[in-house]
Amino acid sequence: MIRIQTGMSTARFCELIDIPERTWRRWQAKARASHPPKGPWPQPARRAARDLALKHATAHPAWGHRKVWAMTRYDGHRVSQATVLRLLRDEGLILPAHYQRERRNLAERRKAAFAKEPTKPNQVWQLDFSEYETTGGGRWRIASCRDYWSKYEFDAHVSPTANMHDAVTAVEKALAEAEFLLGHPLIEEALVDPETGEIEPVVTIVTDNGGPFRSFTFEALITAHPELRHVRTRVRTPGQNGSRECGFGAMKYEWLFREEIDHGLELVEQINAYRNDYNHVRPHEAIAWNRPADVHASLADPTTPNFEREETLPTT
């Protein structure tokens, strides 16, 4: 009707709406012959997975379709990622993703920080600060360590400052939690060089070149703990500390930015709630959809998914 009113040719109209002219002619012939359009087609896979997928999608609105798919698989239902994506699109529960080209090379830049790739937890920790502003106007700095191999988030230190003392406190909190999870002091994991008798460091702490990490106080902490070693990334290469930066991004966009946080004490509560969800509930794509707490405790292999064996198959 629009084409006829404007006096536009069929070829020009098809070019304007970006469809092949043959497709338009086929649709036109079916309409003139009063042939009803085909469909809707049956969707047994979507119907079977709908309740479980919607349960996880509504419980975690910040998650994408891959994490919802992983949680559905953990519930014992066999479904593909594409089916979950289509289901969430049908329900209006997912936004279109616009991937940035540089994110595809982020893993390579992260690995460049290490001469030897970690093979187990408590070998490489990444430490940094991140700023958060509460609705009451306060600006708080979050400092925490993150295990590079297992993606486990250690206890965070929240303070209005970001100095050497805050960096030291963040490392001390990570040490305390790591030793609690191990059941013994971390230094007992260290090996002794038979020739020199010196203790070989167990954990390498990776930071950027910020002032707190170049201070004497921070280096004194590392010296006082022979099981620790400190490595700074290259100047202006945040990608080498990328796992820590990625962790802060997930913390903010999946949790903190979705809450109305008035003051620092509430911020600490929300960070602790996020850590519990992130370490024990949220599946992580980089470790084969396992949970960081399971990988850190060696209960799961970061290269093999650990989905439930029992599966619920479509009935039709």
Phi and psi in degrees as GROMACS dihedral restraints (atoms count N, CA, C in turn):
[ dihedral_restraints ]
;  ai    aj    ak    al  type     phi  dphi    fc
    3     4     5     6     1   -64.6    20    10
    4     5     6     7     1   -41.2    20    10
    6     7     8     9     1   -62.9    20    10
    7     8     9    10     1   -40.8    20    10
    9    10    11    12     1   -69.8    20    10
   10    11    12    13     1   -41.0    20    10
   12    13    14    15     1   -64.8    20    10
   13    14    15    16     1   -35.2    20    10
   15    16    17    18     1   -88.4    20    10
   16    17    18    19     1    -5.0    20    10
   18    19    20    21     1    68.8    20    10
   19    20    21    22     1    30.1    20    10
   21    22    23    24     1   -89.6    20    10
   22    23    24    25     1   141.9    20    10
   24    25    26    27     1   -72.6    20    10
   25    26    27    28     1   159.9    20    10
   27    28    29    30     1   -63.2    20    10
   28    29    30    31     1   -41.8    20    10
   30    31    32    33     1   -61.9    20    10
   31    32    33    34     1   -44.1    20    10
   33    34    35    36     1   -65.8    20    10
   34    35    36    37     1   -39.9    20    10
   36    37    38    39     1   -64.6    20    10
   37    38    39    40     1   -43.0    20    10
   39    40    41    42     1   -64.8    20    10
   40    41    42    43     1   -36.8    20    10
   42    43    44    45     1   -65.8    20    10
   43    44    45    46     1   -36.7    20    10
   45    46    47    48     1   -67.6    20    10
   46    47    48    49     1   -42.0    20    10
   48    49    50    51     1   -93.3    20    10
   49    50    51    52     1     3.4    20    10
   51    52    53    54     1    62.2    20    10
   52    53    54    55     1    53.8    20    10
   54    55    56    57     1  -134.9    20    10
   55    56    57    58     1   150.5    20    10
   57    58    59    60     1   -63.5    20    10
   58    59    60    61     1   145.5    20    10
   60    61    62    63     1   -65.6    20    10
   61    62    63    64     1   -32.2    20    10
   63    64    65    66     1   -63.4    20    10
   64    65    66    67     1   -37.8    20    10
   66    67    68    69     1   -64.2    20    10
   67    68    69    70     1   -43.0    20    10
   69    70    71    72     1   -63.1    20    10
   70    71    72    73     1   -41.8    20    10
   72    73    74    75     1   -64.5    20    10
   73    74    75    76     1   -38.0    20    10
   75    76    77    78     1   -65.6    20    10
   76    77    78    79     1   -44.3    20    10
   78    79    80    81     1   -62.5    20    10
   79    80    81    82     1   -39.8    20    10
   81    82    83    84     1   -64.5    20    10
   82    83    84    85     1   -40.4    20    10
   84    85    86    87     1   -66.7    20    10
   85    86    87    88     1   -40.1    20    10
   87    88    89    90     1   -65.7    20    10
   88    89    90    91     1   -38.9    20    10
   90    91    92    93     1   -66.2    20    10
   91    92    93    94     1   -39.0    20    10
   93    94    95    96     1   -70.4    20    10
   94    95    96    97     1   -28.4    20    10
   96    97    98    99     1   -88.9    20    10
   97    98    99   100     1     4.5    20    10
   99   100   101   102     1    58.5    20    10
  100   101   102   103     1    37.1    20    10
  102   103   104   105     1   -86.8    20    10
  103   104   105   106     1   122.9    20    10
  105   106   107   108     1   -68.0    20    10
  106   107   108   109     1   147.9    20    10
  108   109   110   111     1   -65.4    20    10
  109   110   111   112     1   150.5    20    10
  111   112   113   114     1   -74.2    20    10
  112   113   114   115     1   154.3    20    10
  114   115   116   117     1    99.4    20    10
  115   116   117   118     1  -177.2    20    10
  117   118   119   120     1   -71.2    20    10
  118   119   120   121     1   146.8    20    10
  120   121   122   123     1   -83.5    20    10
  121   122   123   124     1   151.4    20    10
  123   124   125   126     1   -64.9    20    10
  124   125   126   127     1   146.7    20    10
  126   127   128   129     1  -129.8    20    10
  127   128   129   130     1    67.5    20    10
  129   130   131   132     1   -64.8    20    10
  130   131   132   133     1   -36.3    20    10
  132   133   134   135     1   -66.4    20    10
  133   134   135   136     1   -41.9    20    10
  135   136   137   138     1   -67.8    20    10
  136   137   138   139     1   -42.0    20    10
  138   139   140   141     1   -63.3    20    10
  139   140   141   142     1   -39.4    20    10
  141   142   143   144     1   -68.3    20    10
  142   143   144   145     1   -33.7    20    10
  144   145   146   147     1   -96.5    20    10
  145   146   147   148     1    -4.0    20    10
  147   148   149   150     1   -59.1    20    10
  148   149   150   151     1   -51.2    20    10
  150   151   152   153     1   -62.0    20    10
  151   152   153   154     1   -44.6    20    10
  153   154   155   156     1   -67.4    20    10
  154   155   156   157     1   -44.1    20    10
  156   157   158   159     1   -64.1    20    10
  157   158   159   160     1   -42.3    20    10
  159   160   161   162     1   -67.0    20    10
  160   161   162   163     1   -33.6    20    10
  162   163   164   165     1   -61.0    20    10
  163   164   165   166     1   -46.9    20    10
  165   166   167   168     1   -75.1    20    10
  166   167   168   169     1   -34.5    20    10
  168   169   170   171     1   -68.0    20    10
  169   170   171   172     1   -38.7    20    10
  171   172   173   174     1   -76.9    20    10
  172   173   174   175     1   -28.9    20    10
  174   175   176   177     1   -73.1    20    10
  175   176   177   178     1   -29.1    20    10
  177   178   179   180     1  -131.2    20    10
  178   179   180   181     1    80.2    20    10
  180   181   182   183     1   -63.6    20    10
  181   182   183   184     1   -21.7    20    10
  183   184   185   186     1   -82.1    20    10
  184   185   186   187     1    -9.1    20    10
  186   187   188   189     1   -78.5    20    10
  187   188   189   190     1   148.9    20    10
  189   190   191   192     1   -88.5    20    10
  190   191   192   193     1  -178.0    20    10
  192   193   194   195     1   -68.5    20    10
  193   194   195   196     1   -26.7    20    10
  195   196   197   198     1   -67.9    20    10
  196   197   198   199     1   -42.5    20    10
  198   199   200   201     1   -70.2    20    10
  199   200   201   202     1   -36.0    20    10
  201   202   203   204     1   -63.7    20    10
  202   203   204   205     1   -41.2    20    10
  204   205   206   207     1   -61.4    20    10
  205   206   207   208     1   -43.3    20    10
  207   208   209   210     1   -63.1    20    10
  208   209   210   211     1   -41.0    20    10
  210   211   212   213     1   -66.5    20    10
  211   212   213   214     1   -35.9    20    10
  213   214   215   216     1   -64.5    20    10
  214   215   216   217     1   -39.5    20    10
  216   217   218   219     1   -65.7    20    10
  217   218   219   220     1   -37.5    20    10
  219   220   221   222     1   -62.8    20    10
  220   221   222   223     1   -29.0    20    10
  222   223   224   225     1   -78.2    20    10
  223   224   225   226     1     0.3    20    10
  225   226   227   228     1    93.7    20    10
  226   227   228   229     1     8.0    20    10
  228   229   230   231     1  -101.3    20    10
  229   230   231   232     1   125.5    20    10
  231   232   233   234     1   -86.9    20    10
  232   233   234   235     1   116.7    20    10
  234   235   236   237     1  -152.2    20    10
  235   236   237   238     1   154.4    20    10
  237   238   239   240     1   -89.3    20    10
  238   239   240   241     1   159.4    20    10
  240   241   242   243     1   -62.9    20    10
  241   242   243   244     1   -37.8    20    10
  243   244   245   246     1   -63.9    20    10
  244   245   246   247     1   -38.1    20    10
  246   247   248   249     1   -64.8    20    10
  247   248   249   250     1   -42.8    20    10
  249   250   251   252     1   -64.2    20    10
  250   251   252   253     1   -40.1    20    10
  252   253   254   255     1   -61.4    20    10
  253   254   255   256     1   -45.8    20    10
  255   256   257   258     1   -64.3    20    10
  256   257   258   259     1   -38.8    20    10
  258   259   260   261     1   -63.4    20    10
  259   260   261   262     1   -44.7    20    10
  261   262   263   264     1   -68.4    20    10
  262   263   264   265     1   -32.7    20    10
  264   265   266   267     1   -65.4    20    10
  265   266   267   268     1   -41.5    20    10
  267   268   269   270     1   -61.0    20    10
  268   269   270   271     1   -35.8    20    10
  270   271   272   273     1   -88.6    20    10
  271   272   273   274     1    -2.7    20    10
  273   274   275   276     1    70.0    20    10
  274   275   276   277     1    31.1    20    10
  276   277   278   279     1  -107.2    20    10
  277   278   279   280     1    14.0    20    10
  279   280   281   282     1  -144.5    20    10
  280   281   282   283     1   144.4    20    10
  282   283   284   285     1  -100.3    20    10
  283   284   285   286     1   152.3    20    10
  285   286   287   288     1   -65.0    20    10
  286   287   288   289     1   138.8    20    10
  288   289   290   291     1   -94.4    20    10
  289   290   291   292     1   136.9    20    10
  291   292   293   294     1  -118.9    20    10
  292   293   294   295     1    95.2    20    10
  294   295   296   297     1   -76.9    20    10
  295   296   297   298     1   141.0    20    10
  297   298   299   300     1   -92.3    20    10
  298   299   300   301     1   140.6    20    10
  300   301   302   303     1   -62.8    20    10
  301   302   303   304     1   -36.0    20    10
  303   304   305   306     1   -70.8    20    10
  304   305   306   307     1   -19.4    20    10
  306   307   308   309     1   -67.8    20    10
  307   308   309   310     1   -24.9    20    10
  309   310   311   312     1   -69.6    20    10
  310   311   312   313     1   -25.0    20    10
  312   313   314   315     1   -99.4    20    10
  313   314   315   316     1     8.7    20    10
  315   316   317   318     1   -66.1    20    10
  316   317   318   319     1   -37.5    20    10
  318   319   320   321     1   -62.0    20    10
  319   320   321   322     1   -38.5    20    10
  321   322   323   324     1   -64.7    20    10
  322   323   324   325     1   -39.1    20    10
  324   325   326   327     1   -70.2    20    10
  325   326   327   328     1   -32.3    20    10
  327   328   329   330     1   -65.8    20    10
  328   329   330   331     1   -45.5    20    10
  330   331   332   333     1   -66.5    20    10
  331   332   333   334     1   -22.7    20    10
  333   334   335   336     1   -65.8    20    10
  334   335   336   337     1   -15.6    20    10
  336   337   338   339     1   -76.2    20    10
  337   338   339   340     1   -13.2    20    10
  339   340   341   342     1  -121.1    20    10
  340   341   342   343     1   136.3    20    10
  342   343   344   345     1   -76.5    20    10
  343   344   345   346     1   -28.2    20    10
  345   346   347   348     1  -132.8    20    10
  346   347   348   349     1   128.3    20    10
  348   349   350   351     1   -69.7    20    10
  349   350   351   352     1   133.9    20    10
  351   352   353   354     1   -61.1    20    10
  352   353   354   355     1   148.1    20    10
  354   355   356   357     1  -122.4    20    10
  355   356   357   358     1    -3.0    20    10
  357   358   359   360     1  -160.6    20    10
  358   359   360   361     1   169.1    20    10
  360   361   362   363     1   -67.6    20    10
  361   362   363   364     1   163.9    20    10
  363   364   365   366     1    60.2    20    10
  364   365   366   367     1    36.6    20    10
  366   367   368   369     1  -111.6    20    10
  367   368   369   370     1   -39.9    20    10
  369   370   371   372     1  -134.8    20    10
  370   371   372   373     1   123.1    20    10
  372   373   374   375     1  -113.3    20    10
  373   374   375   376     1   143.7    20    10
  375   376   377   378     1  -114.6    20    10
  376   377   378   379     1   133.7    20    10
  378   379   380   381     1  -128.3    20    10
  379   380   381   382     1   139.6    20    10
  381   382   383   384     1  -164.9    20    10
  382   383   384   385     1   174.7    20    10
  384   385   386   387     1  -108.5    20    10
  385   386   387   388     1   152.6    20    10
  387   388   389   390     1  -143.2    20    10
  388   389   390   391     1   143.0    20    10
  390   391   392   393     1  -100.4    20    10
  391   392   393   394     1   143.4    20    10
  393   394   395   396     1  -141.3    20    10
  394   395   396   397     1   134.7    20    10
  396   397   398   399     1  -108.4    20    10
  397   398   399   400     1   123.4    20    10
  399   400   401   402     1   -80.4    20    10
  400   401   402   403     1   165.6    20    10
  402   403   404   405     1   -66.9    20    10
  403   404   405   406     1   -20.6    20    10
  405   406   407   408     1   -79.1    20    10
  406   407   408   409     1    -1.3    20    10
  408   409   410   411     1    97.9    20    10
  409   410   411   412     1    -4.0    20    10
  411   412   413   414     1   -80.5    20    10
  412   413   414   415     1   144.1    20    10
  414   415   416   417     1  -110.1    20    10
  415   416   417   418     1   123.7    20    10
  417   418   419   420     1  -121.4    20    10
  418   419   420   421     1   145.5    20    10
  420   421   422   423     1  -108.7    20    10
  421   422   423   424     1   128.9    20    10
  423   424   425   426     1  -104.2    20    10
  424   425   426   427     1   124.6    20    10
  426   427   428   429     1  -123.1    20    10
  427   428   429   430     1   128.1    20    10
  429   430   431   432     1  -158.5    20    10
  430   431   432   433     1   155.7    20    10
  432   433   434   435     1   -97.5    20    10
  433   434   435   436     1   151.2    20    10
  435   436   437   438     1  -136.6    20    10
  436   437   438   439     1   129.1    20    10
  438   439   440   441     1   -73.5    20    10
  439   440   441   442     1   123.9    20    10
  441   442   443   444     1   -67.4    20    10
  442   443   444   445     1   -36.1    20    10
  444   445   446   447     1   -79.1    20    10
  445   446   447   448     1   -45.3    20    10
  447   448   449   450     1   -96.9    20    10
  448   449   450   451     1   -10.7    20    10
  450   451   452   453     1    66.3    20    10
  451   452   453   454     1    18.4    20    10
  453   454   455   456     1   -72.9    20    10
  454   455   456   457     1   132.8    20    10
  456   457   458   459     1   -94.3    20    10
  457   458   459   460     1   117.2    20    10
  459   460   461   462     1   -80.9    20    10
  460   461   462   463     1   170.3    20    10
  462   463   464   465     1   -57.2    20    10
  463   464   465   466     1   135.8    20    10
  465   466   467   468     1   -96.6    20    10
  466   467   468   469     1   149.4    20    10
  468   469   470   471     1  -107.3    20    10
  469   470   471   472     1   123.9    20    10
  471   472   473   474     1  -112.0    20    10
  472   473   474   475     1   128.3    20    10
  474   475   476   477     1  -153.5    20    10
  475   476   477   478     1   154.5    20    10
  477   478   479   480     1   -73.3    20    10
  478   479   480   481     1    -8.5    20    10
  480   481   482   483     1  -116.6    20    10
  481   482   483   484     1   165.9    20    10
  483   484   485   486     1  -136.9    20    10
  484   485   486   487     1    67.3    20    10
  486   487   488   489     1  -114.7    20    10
  487   488   489   490     1  -170.3    20    10
  489   490   491   492     1   -63.4    20    10
  490   491   492   493     1   -34.4    20    10
  492   493   494   495     1   -67.9    20    10
  493   494   495   496     1   -36.8    20    10
  495   496   497   498     1   -67.2    20    10
  496   497   498   499     1   -39.1    20    10
  498   499   500   501     1   -63.7    20    10
  499   500   501   502     1   -41.7    20    10
  501   502   503   504     1   -62.9    20    10
  502   503   504   505     1   -42.9    20    10
  504   505   506   507     1   -63.1    20    10
  505   506   507   508     1   -38.9    20    10
  507   508   509   510     1   -63.0    20    10
  508   509   510   511     1   -41.7    20    10
  510   511   512   513     1   -67.4    20    10
  511   512   513   514     1   -41.1    20    10
  513   514   515   516     1   -63.0    20    10
  514   515   516   517     1   -37.8    20    10
  516   517   518   519     1   -65.8    20    10
  517   518   519   520     1   -41.5    20    10
  519   520   521   522     1   -65.3    20    10
  520   521   522   523     1   -40.3    20    10
  522   523   524   525     1   -61.6    20    10
  523   524   525   526     1   -44.9    20    10
  525   526   527   528     1   -62.6    20    10
  526   527   528   529     1   -42.5    20    10
  528   529   530   531     1   -70.2    20    10
  529   530   531   532     1   -39.5    20    10
  531   532   533   534     1   -63.1    20    10
  532   533   534   535     1   -41.8    20    10
  534   535   536   537     1   -69.8    20    10
  535   536   537   538     1   -32.3    20    10
  537   538   539   540     1   -66.0    20    10
  538   539   540   541     1   -41.7    20    10
  540   541   542   543     1   -68.9    20    10
  541   542   543   544     1   -35.1    20    10
  543   544   545   546     1   -75.5    20    10
  544   545   546   547     1   -31.3    20    10
  546   547   548   549     1    87.2    20    10
  547   548   549   550     1     6.9    20    10
  549   550   551   552     1  -160.3    20    10
  550   551   552   553     1   164.0    20    10
  552   553   554   555     1   -59.8    20    10
  553   554   555   556     1   144.9    20    10
  555   556   557   558     1   -64.5    20    10
  556   557   558   559     1   -28.4    20    10
  558   559   560   561     1   -65.3    20    10
  559   560   561   562     1   -20.8    20    10
  561   562   563   564     1   -68.9    20    10
  562   563   564   565     1   -16.0    20    10
  564   565   566   567     1   -82.6    20    10
  565   566   567   568     1   -11.0    20    10
  567   568   569   570     1   -78.3    20    10
  568   569   570   571     1   149.2    20    10
  570   571   572   573     1   -99.5    20    10
  571   572   573   574     1   155.5    20    10
  573   574   575   576     1  -110.8    20    10
  574   575   576   577     1   129.7    20    10
  576   577   578   579     1   -66.9    20    10
  577   578   579   580     1   119.0    20    10
  579   580   581   582     1   -65.5    20    10
  580   581   582   583     1   -23.3    20    10
  582   583   584   585     1   -85.0    20    10
  583   584   585   586     1   -45.3    20    10
  585   586   587   588     1   -97.9    20    10
  586   587   588   589     1   -21.1    20    10
  588   589   590   591     1    78.8    20    10
  589   590   591   592     1     6.3    20    10
  591   592   593   594     1   -85.2    20    10
  592   593   594   595     1   150.0    20    10
  594   595   596   597     1   -79.8    20    10
  595   596   597   598     1   127.9    20    10
  597   598   599   600     1   -82.7    20    10
  598   599   600   601     1   131.3    20    10
  600   601   602   603     1   -58.9    20    10
  601   602   603   604     1   145.2    20    10
  603   604   605   606     1   -94.1    20    10
  604   605   606   607     1   -47.8    20    10
  606   607   608   609     1  -111.3    20    10
  607   608   609   610     1   131.9    20    10
  609   610   611   612     1  -101.3    20    10
  610   611   612   613     1   119.6    20    10
  612   613   614   615     1   -95.5    20    10
  613   614   615   616     1   119.1    20    10
  615   616   617   618     1  -101.5    20    10
  616   617   618   619     1   127.1    20    10
  618   619   620   621     1  -134.2    20    10
  619   620   621   622     1   173.4    20    10
  621   622   623   624     1   -85.7    20    10
  622   623   624   625     1  -162.3    20    10
  624   625   626   627     1  -103.5    20    10
  625   626   627   628     1    27.1    20    10
  627   628   629   630     1   -65.5    20    10
  628   629   630   631     1   159.4    20    10
  630   631   632   633     1   -55.6    20    10
  631   632   633   634     1   -43.2    20    10
  633   634   635   636     1   -58.9    20    10
  634   635   636   637     1   -31.6    20    10
  636   637   638   639     1   -87.9    20    10
  637   638   639   640     1    -8.4    20    10
  639   640   641   642     1  -102.9    20    10
  640   641   642   643     1     3.5    20    10
  642   643   644   645     1   -78.2    20    10
  643   644   645   646     1   159.5    20    10
  645   646   647   648     1   -66.7    20    10
  646   647   648   649     1   -36.8    20    10
  648   649   650   651     1   -61.7    20    10
  649   650   651   652     1   -42.4    20    10
  651   652   653   654     1   -68.7    20    10
  652   653   654   655     1   -41.9    20    10
  654   655   656   657     1   -67.2    20    10
  655   656   657   658     1   -31.3    20    10
  657   658   659   660     1   -64.9    20    10
  658   659   660   661     1   -36.5    20    10
  660   661   662   663     1   -62.6    20    10
  661   662   663   664     1   -45.2    20    10
  663   664   665   666     1   -62.6    20    10
  664   665   666   667     1   -41.3    20    10
  666   667   668   669     1   -64.9    20    10
  667   668   669   670     1   -35.4    20    10
  669   670   671   672     1   -73.5    20    10
  670   671   672   673     1   -13.7    20    10
  672   673   674   675     1  -120.1    20    10
  673   674   675   676     1    93.4    20    10
  675   676   677   678     1   -63.6    20    10
  676   677   678   679     1   -13.7    20    10
  678   679   680   681     1   -80.2    20    10
  679   680   681   682     1    -4.1    20    10
  681   682   683   684     1  -111.5    20    10
  682   683   684   685     1   151.1    20    10
  684   685   686   687     1  -139.1    20    10
  685   686   687   688     1   142.3    20    10
  687   688   689   690     1  -112.7    20    10
  688   689   690   691     1   130.0    20    10
  690   691   692   693     1  -129.4    20    10
  691   692   693   694     1   131.3    20    10
  693   694   695   696     1  -103.4    20    10
  694   695   696   697     1   144.3    20    10
  696   697   698   699     1   -74.1    20    10
  697   698   699   700     1   171.4    20    10
  699   700   701   702     1   -64.6    20    10
  700   701   702   703     1   154.6    20    10
  702   703   704   705     1   -65.2    20    10
  703   704   705   706     1   134.3    20    10
  705   706   707   708     1    59.1    20    10
  706   707   708   709     1    39.6    20    10
  708   709   710   711     1  -131.7    20    10
  709   710   711   712     1    70.7    20    10
  711   712   713   714     1   -63.4    20    10
  712   713   714   715     1   -19.5    20    10
  714   715   716   717     1   -63.8    20    10
  715   716   717   718     1   -24.6    20    10
  717   718   719   720     1   -71.8    20    10
  718   719   720   721     1   -16.2    20    10
  720   721   722   723     1  -111.1    20    10
  721   722   723   724     1    33.0    20    10
  723   724   725   726     1   -66.5    20    10
  724   725   726   727     1   -32.6    20    10
  726   727   728   729     1   -63.4    20    10
  727   728   729   730     1   -39.5    20    10
  729   730   731   732     1   -67.0    20    10
  730   731   732   733     1   -43.3    20    10
  732   733   734   735     1   -63.3    20    10
  733   734   735   736     1   -40.2    20    10
  735   736   737   738     1   -63.5    20    10
  736   737   738   739     1   -39.3    20    10
  738   739   740   741     1   -63.5    20    10
  739   740   741   742     1   -41.5    20    10
  741   742   743   744     1   -65.3    20    10
  742   743   744   745     1   -38.2    20    10
  744   745   746   747     1   -62.8    20    10
  745   746   747   748     1   -42.7    20    10
  747   748   749   750     1   -64.6    20    10
  748   749   750   751     1   -40.1    20    10
  750   751   752   753     1   -59.4    20    10
  751   752   753   754     1   -43.3    20    10
  753   754   755   756     1   -77.2    20    10
  754   755   756   757     1   -49.4    20    10
  756   757   758   759     1   -79.3    20    10
  757   758   759   760     1   -27.4    20    10
  759   760   761   762     1   -91.1    20    10
  760   761   762   763     1   -16.2    20    10
  762   763   764   765     1  -137.5    20    10
  763   764   765   766     1   -64.0    20    10
  765   766   767   768     1   -66.1    20    10
  766   767   768   769     1   -42.8    20    10
  768   769   770   771     1   -68.9    20    10
  769   770   771   772     1   -13.0    20    10
  771   772   773   774     1   -92.9    20    10
  772   773   774   775     1    -0.8    20    10
  774   775   776   777     1  -116.5    20    10
  775   776   777   778     1   153.0    20    10
  777   778   779   780     1   -93.5    20    10
  778   779   780   781     1   100.0    20    10
  780   781   782   783     1  -105.9    20    10
  781   782   783   784     1   117.2    20    10
  783   784   785   786     1   -88.1    20    10
  784   785   786   787     1   -33.7    20    10
  786   787   788   789     1  -149.5    20    10
  787   788   789   790     1   176.7    20    10
  789   790   791   792     1   -64.4    20    10
  790   791   792   793     1   -38.4    20    10
  792   793   794   795     1   -65.0    20    10
  793   794   795   796     1   -38.4    20    10
  795   796   797   798     1   -68.8    20    10
  796   797   798   799     1   -33.3    20    10
  798   799   800   801     1   -63.0    20    10
  799   800   801   802     1   -41.8    20    10
  801   802   803   804     1   -61.8    20    10
  802   803   804   805     1   -42.3    20    10
  804   805   806   807     1   -62.1    20    10
  805   806   807   808     1   -42.6    20    10
  807   808   809   810     1   -68.6    20    10
  808   809   810   811     1   -36.8    20    10
  810   811   812   813     1   -65.2    20    10
  811   812   813   814     1   -41.7    20    10
  813   814   815   816     1   -64.3    20    10
  814   815   816   817     1   -39.4    20    10
  816   817   818   819     1   -64.9    20    10
  817   818   819   820     1   -39.9    20    10
  819   820   821   822     1   -64.6    20    10
  820   821   822   823     1   -43.8    20    10
  822   823   824   825     1   -59.8    20    10
  823   824   825   826     1   -41.0    20    10
  825   826   827   828     1   -64.1    20    10
  826   827   828   829     1   -42.8    20    10
  828   829   830   831     1   -68.7    20    10
  829   830   831   832     1   -41.9    20    10
  831   832   833   834     1   -68.5    20    10
  832   833   834   835     1   -43.3    20    10
  834   835   836   837     1   -79.1    20    10
  835   836   837   838     1   -30.1    20    10
  837   838   839   840     1  -116.5    20    10
  838   839   840   841     1   -15.3    20    10
  840   841   842   843     1  -119.6    20    10
  841   842   843   844     1   -50.8    20    10
  843   844   845   846     1   -69.4    20    10
  844   845   846   847     1   122.5    20    10
  846   847   848   849     1   -73.4    20    10
  847   848   849   850     1   144.2    20    10
  849   850   851   852     1  -115.8    20    10
  850   851   852   853     1   122.2    20    10
  852   853   854   855     1   -64.0    20    10
  853   854   855   856     1   -36.3    20    10
  855   856   857   858     1   -68.5    20    10
  856   857   858   859     1   -17.3    20    10
  858   859   860   861     1  -119.2    20    10
  859   860   861   862     1    41.4    20    10
  861   862   863   864     1    59.5    20    10
  862   863   864   865     1    41.0    20    10
  864   865   866   867     1    65.6    20    10
  865   866   867   868     1    18.9    20    10
  867   868   869   870     1   -86.9    20    10
  868   869   870   871     1   169.9    20    10
  870   871   872   873     1   -91.4    20    10
  871   872   873   874     1   139.8    20    10
  873   874   875   876     1   -55.8    20    10
  874   875   876   877     1   -37.3    20    10
  876   877   878   879     1   -64.3    20    10
  877   878   879   880     1   -38.5    20    10
  879   880   881   882     1   -68.4    20    10
  880   881   882   883     1   -40.6    20    10
  882   883   884   885     1   -67.7    20    10
  883   884   885   886     1   -40.5    20    10
  885   886   887   888     1   -65.1    20    10
  886   887   888   889     1   -33.3    20    10
  888   889   890   891     1   -89.0    20    10
  889   890   891   892     1     8.0    20    10
  891   892   893   894     1    62.1    20    10
  892   893   894   895     1    27.4    20    10
  894   895   896   897     1   -90.3    20    10
  895   896   897   898     1    -9.0    20    10
  897   898   899   900     1  -145.4    20    10
  898   899   900   901     1   149.4    20    10
  900   901   902   903     1   -91.8    20    10
  901   902   903   904     1   126.7    20    10
  903   904   905   906     1   -69.2    20    10
  904   905   906   907     1    -1.1    20    10
  906   907   908   909     1  -111.4    20    10
  907   908   909   910     1    -2.7    20    10
  909   910   911   912     1  -130.0    20    10
  910   911   912   913     1   123.5    20    10
  912   913   914   915     1   -61.4    20    10
  913   914   915   916     1   147.5    20    10
  915   916   917   918     1  -119.8    20    10
  916   917   918   919     1    48.4    20    10
  918   919   920   921     1   -73.0    20    10
  919   920   921   922     1   159.9    20    10
  921   922   923   924     1   -64.1    20    10
  922   923   924   925     1   142.7    20    10
  924   925   926   927     1   -74.2    20    10
  925   926   927   928     1   -34.7    20    10
  927   928   929   930     1   -70.1    20    10
  928   929   930   931     1   128.5    20    10
  930   931   932   933     1  -122.8    20    10
  931   932   933   934     1   145.1    20    10
  933   934   935   936     1  -105.1    20    10
  934   935   936   937     1   108.4    20    10
  936   937   938   939     1   -92.9    20    10
  937   938   939   940     1   153.9    20    10
  939   940   941   942     1   -59.8    20    10
  940   941   942   943     1   142.1    20    10
  942   943   944   945     1   -84.4    20    10
  943   944   945   946     1   -14.7    20    10
